[in-house]
Amino acid sequence: MVQVENKKELLKNAFSGSSRKAREVAIDVIEASLKAVDPREVIKAKINLSNATLNVDGRTFNLRLFEKIIVVGGGKAGGPMAEALEETLGDRIEEGLIVVPKGTASQYHTKRIRFHEASHPIPDRSSLEGAQKIMDLASNAEENSLVICLISGGGSSLMTLPKAGVSLSDMQKMTDLLLRCGATIREINTVRKHVSAFKGGQLAKAAYPATLLCLLLSDVLGDPLDVIASGPTVPDTTSYDDAVNVLKRHNIWDKAPQSIRRILLDGQKRLVEETPKPDDPAFTKVHNVVVGNNRLACEAARNKLKEEGLNVLYLTSLLEGEAREVGIALSSIAKEILASGNPAPPPAGIIAGGETTVTVEGSGKGGRNQEIALAAALKIDGIDRILVASFSTDGIDGPTDAAGAIVDGRTIVRSRNLCMDAREYLGNNDSYTFFEKLGDLIHTGPTGTNVNDITLMIVL
Amino acid sequence: MVQVENKKELLKNAFSGSSRKAREVAIDVIEASLKAVDPREVIKAKINLSNATLNVDGRTFNLRLFEKIIVVGGGKAGGPMAEALEETLGDRIEEGLIVVPKGTASQYHTKRIRFHEASHPIPDRSSLEGAQKIMDLASNAEENSLVICLISGGGSSLMTLPKAGVSLSDMQKMTDLLLRCGATIREINTVRKHVSAFKGGQLAKAAYPATLLCLLLSDVLGDPLDVIASGPTVPDTTSYDDAVNVLKRHNIWDKAPQSIRRILLDGQKRLVEETPKPDDPAFTKVHNVVVGNNRLACEAARNKLKEEGLNVLYLTSLLEGEAREVGIALSSIAKEILASGNPAPPPAGIIAGGETTVTVEGSGKGGRNQEIALAAALKIDGIDRILVASFSTDGIDGPTDAAGAIVDGRTIVRSRNLCMDAREYLGNNDSYTFFEKLGDLIHTGPTGTNVNDITLMIVL
């Protein structure tokens, strides 16, 4: 189970019994929330086999009705998800293939499900091969087959399958063009899905008439099914016309690779098939189930805080905004708790999940969560009864080896004693160096899951 | 009583019965919160005369013990506060003088309390005269006098009294230097208080041995008494050494006006008196009472929302951060309410008071609250059940004639129909123009009070 590895060091930085208590609670809560979204745990918690009935978060599948069970999918959490699924279904699984990041397959031990290693985050030939193998397995599934698809973060690049005639470098070039012109994720996906042979419901279409059960570990706020891994099992509501319009609206049609323009124009002329739409019969046999997401991690945090006897407020699992400003805004809630007992009287715990952004202007090292924590530290300076911890559930906050950081009312004075100016570190986006020197980074190592970030405030 | 003047127009922009209901509730809540912090209302609510006993928010003063009641003070809300006080105390007031902004005195009608008009926000000779008259009145008060001091926003510039030898332009030059080098408000006040003959407890010292009751309408988040109007009735904990250090730390000592350097050096040598410290006997006879603040406005909003049957969450009265990022972060809470019923199930009302900042990068017209609303509109686009209203309690959001704006799930689509790109308007800091075209500005006119801002979210 994932643990906070530097617990001792974090507790050593406590300045009083109550400060130590707050740090202990924070560490317990972090571990509890990470446990709840561990890829093995989510499969074990949501999938249950009783006699020949498979219960999936309230839905039931009578396995006697299926001749074969085939497992497909991919993502960074594919390995442990596959292991846990095989532990539940055992030899009922006929065969399976899961695409995982290069160099990770040997960690996982399964009898029926094989692993295919592919490149991440930049797809290469191995990603194509993986996606093609998944498509072959799905296409060969028959009406009385149950195809179980395991999707998690990274699935989109691990399983990349451009339409015939489009090269990987053309795909990459187009994505870069779209990113540079400020296209939204929805616009980028509209184009991508129409150039792909896998995304935008096309895996579901291939599996039809088999029954398809897709288990998703969501790394996108609010779990929009068509966005997670670009929605290979979800109807697409956009058209070739929309894709062309996106490129024209952003004035990059002429710059787009020739192969991509040809596919899109052929699509408009109906010479190439559309992505499957919501009324496609394939979707009558598709069940998409989110087995883990930020909300699940937040709820585990809430339960742990309640267990510890705190008044708990779970604000959101959809938090967005510039990290440092979010840190400032959240601190104001913790301060109000002390000032007036609103929105909950102390001892209180506040949970805010989501994913903020960092506009990099300096040359330092840091991450979203470390910036939230540093900005909060400046706002709670001198207030002994507040602790703020912010962490990424994948254990990797920005380009650092830490999940996040813990701050309290003594963080700034301790940094001053080390001759550090917190404002300077924040201005230089150097939160990692700041917290490394203080020993207040949260180290969990890579957790193997990713359901975004959680900020936790404890007011004792 | 202050009202939302364009209520009809705001209701016309509703797109459904429930949307109309949300707008009605929002307008009622805005009016209720503004009423609660109206300068007349706060005096009437917090000051009560029964026989010869003056009750002030729980404290009692037996007026039989005092021979004279003298009223002093100043601020933008000085007029109505003085009127309300005189309505309560009548001829028990011996005399009084309140400094108010130029051109406003004729609106107020009092028998005992006179008004002195002074310049705001840049002090001039009239501000000096006002402060000097207040000091004279306080100094002449005797042991058996009760001096009632009324302080509200703007008091610091309306009552400016540099020490002998320091000119107003020297004061201004020094403040500009401090602001430009990024000094904190606390650092600026440290210098100011030591160059002033009024701020930093010196009014209290002048009134001693009279009893001093200071009623403050707070325009500073968290009501730090030493910051509101630079704390003329509050002990100062900083020294001449601190003031010199502030200037040296920011490398502006050599640039500071000669007159100011001389005062500070003389102060260090104890040739000029220190500001009164917490152990000064003067403060044994001082009672500082905050009669109105952002929290009071938030609590009135909360009560109104409860009356309307909503589940209410009063998050904070200490909200800070970049306005647009705060708008994004707050929206995430409203969206969670719809998604999971956390932190409160619908119908729900969320209140967040405070004062955000706007980093101006464009050339448009707008304010803090209008930017919060515009950023929120982009995040709740298409979600019919959420309304966000943000407003300044003084009725003047930024350099505009509006208090703020109301947005909902249809704001963005309505703006698109008028060929407006909301992101462009936000990028250009042009939120006022955006909302003016939509008819979604909140117009109250100047309210005569200032307890910062309130953002309100309603989820039906």
Interface residues (C-beta under 8 A of the other chain):
Chain A: G222 R295 L313 Y314 L315 T316 S317 L318 L319 E320 G321 E322 E325 V326 I328 A329 L330 S332 I333 K335 E336 A339 S340 N342 P343 A352 G354 K379
Chain B: G222 R295 L313 Y314 L315 T316 S317 L318 L319 E320 G321 E322 E325 V326 I328 A329 L330 S332 I333 K335 E336 A339 S340 N342 P343 A352 G354 K379
